[in-house]
Amino acid sequence: MKNSNFRSFILGITLLLIAAALILESLGLLTFLTTFAGGLSVPRIILCTIVICIAVVSIRRSKTHFIWYLAILFMLLESNIAHLCGRTDPNLINNWLLLLCTLLIDIALHLLFGNHKITFKQNSHISGHIGIGKNTVYIDCSDFHHKHIENDLGSTAVYFTNIESYQGGAHLLIENNLGQTTVSIPASWSLSLETENNLGYIDNPQNGGDPNGPTLYIDAENNLGRIEIRFV
């Protein structure tokens, strides 16, 4: 199954589960959850379902970021876990300490199993995966034909260098997941844009740039995040 079809499938299943939970709640058929494991509300179940589905999609791209989704699930279900463990205090661990430990574990996994930060080298067509944090990517137009940038849980800014060498016709694929990606395009270029937005926001220019300029083709896919495409 292709990635886009797989994401659509997961999103569809998520929406069906949310709708089913809301219907069952309105009919009073989920009252048993109020006493199970210290009480589970429908909004909490919905949030957990969304997090799990996002994790399933994300783990196909990065095998290390699953630790963040486990941390989010733990925070959502902390009081229930405390109840099952027989603890009277629902706060098992400080959330900031949990996030710090999650960050340390994520860094350790990257160090042990490989760094997925993106680097663009000349004379190659590189697919780049960018992880958590603030990142800046420069694309050299002297040898720009096809680039793939994937941003997960981070903030990424994309710029172009040697723009006078760009002849047009290059393709840029942007995948943004739970983060923000900003692409700054030279105002002298023409833009052809295809978008797919899933529970997020894509801010794209109102016009296609200079119709007489070289054309840049962008395919932008946004999942629970924000993509901004602008002319500069």
N, C-alpha and C positions, 0 to 999 in steps of 0.2 A: 504494500500500500504506500503511495506517495505521501510525503510529509504533509502537503496541503490537505489531501484527502483524510489523512489520519487525524489532523488537527480538527477538521470539520466534523469528523465522526465523534471525537472526544467532546467537542463543544456541544454537538447535538445531544449526546447522552447526558451531559451535565444539565442542559436546559430541561430535558425530560424528567430527570430526577428532582430538580428543583420544583417543577410544576406538580409532580406527583406528591412531593412532601407538603406543598402548600394546600393541595386538595385534601389530603388525608388529615392535615391539621384542622382545616375548616370543618371537616366532618367529625372531628373529635376522636379520630382513630389513632392518634399518636399520644394520648394522655399517659400511656404507660412509660413514656420516655421521661416524664417529670420525676419519676422515682428511680429510674435506672441509672446506676453509676453516679448518683448524686444529682441527677436532673440534666436532661439534654434538651435545649430549646431548638425549635425549627430553624431560626436564623443561624445558630451555631452549626447545625447539621449541614445547612446549605453552604456556609463558609468552608467547612471541612471538605465537602464534596468538591467545591471549586478548587481548593488547594490541591487535593489529590489528583484531579484531572489535569491541572497545570503541571504538576510534577511528572505525570505520565508522559505528557508531551515533551517537557524539557529534558527528561532523562535520556531521550533518544538522541539529543544533541550533546549533552554534557553529563558524564557519569559521576561528577563530583558535586554538582549543585543540589543533589537530593537532600543534603544535610540541612539546607535552609528550609526546605518544605517540612522536614521533620520537626525543626524548631518551631515553625509557625503552627503546625498541628499540636505540638506540645503546649504552646501558649493558649491555644483555643480550648484545649481539653484538660488543662492543668488541674482545675478543681475536681473534675471527674476522676482523673488519675489519682489525686490525693484521696478521694473518697474510697476508691478501690483498694488503696494501700492502707486504709485505716487511719489516715492522718486527719486530725481535726483542723489543722491550718491548711487552707486551700492553696496557699502560696508556697510551692515546693522550692522554687529558686527564683532569684531576682531576674526579671526579663532582660535587663541590660547585661547582666553577667552571662545569661544564656546566649545572647546575641554575640558577645565577645568570644565565648567558647566556640560558637558556630563558625565565626570568622576564622579563628585559629585552626579549626579542623579543616575548613575549606582550603586555607592556604597550605596546610600540611598535605592534603590530598593532591593539590596541584604540584607541589614539590616532589611528591613520591611518584605520581603517575603522569607527570608531564604538564608543562605550562601551555595554556590555550590562548594566551594573549596574541593579538594579531600583529604581524609584521608584513609590510608590503615590500617586496624586492623587485627591482627592475628585471625586465625580460622574463617575466613569469606571470601566470594567471593563478592567483592565490585566493583561496577561500579563507576568510578570517573569522574566528570566533572570539568575541570579546566578553570577558567576565565582569565581575562586580567592580565598581569604582568609576572614576572619571577618566575618560580616555579621549585622545585626539588621534585621528587617522588622516594621513596625507596621501593622496593618490597622485602619482606622477603621470601626467598626461602624455609624456613622451613615449610611453609604451602602455597605453590604457586601452584595453579591448573588452575585458570582462572582469568584474570584481564582485565578490560576495562578502558582505559584512553582516555578521549576526551579533546582536547586542542582547545580553541577558542580565537583567537586574543591575544595569549600570547606566551611566550617562556618557554618550559618545558623540563627538563632533567630527564631521567629515569635511575635509577641505581638498581642493585640487591645486596642484603645483604645475609649473611649466604649461600654463593654459594656452599659450601662443602656439604650442605644438599640437594641440588637439585638432583632429581632422573631422571628428564626428563619428557616429555609428556605434559607440561603445555602450555596453550594458552594465548597469549597476543594480545588483540585487540586495535589498535591505530587509533584514528580518529583525524585528524588535520585540522582545519578550519581557514584560514587566520592567521596563526601563524607558529611557528617552534617547532618541537618535535625532541629531540635527545635521542636515546636509546643506552646505552652502555652495550654490552653483553660480558661476560667473554670469553676470547679466547679459553678456554678449552671446550666450549660448541659447539654443532652442531646446525645450524639454518635452519629452513624450513620457507620460506617467501612467502606470497601471497600479492600482491599490487594492489591497484586501485588508479590511479592518475587523478585528474580533474583540469587542468589548474594550475599545480604546479610542484614541483620537489621532487623526492624521491632518496636519495643517499644511496644505499645499498651496502654491501660488495661484492667484486668480487668472493669470495668463501663462502662456507657454514660453515666455521669454522672447528673444529676438528671432523672428521667423527666418531671417537671412543668416543666422548663425549656425554653427555646427550642432547637430542634434545629440543629446544625451538621452538614452532610454533607461528609465528607472522602474523597477518592479519593487513595490514597497508592501511588506506584510507586517501588520501590527497586531500583537496579541497582548491585551491588558497593559498597554503602555501608550507612549506618545511618539509620533514621528513628525518632525517639522522639516519641510523642504522650502528653501527660500533662495531668492536671487540676491547676489551681493555685487 
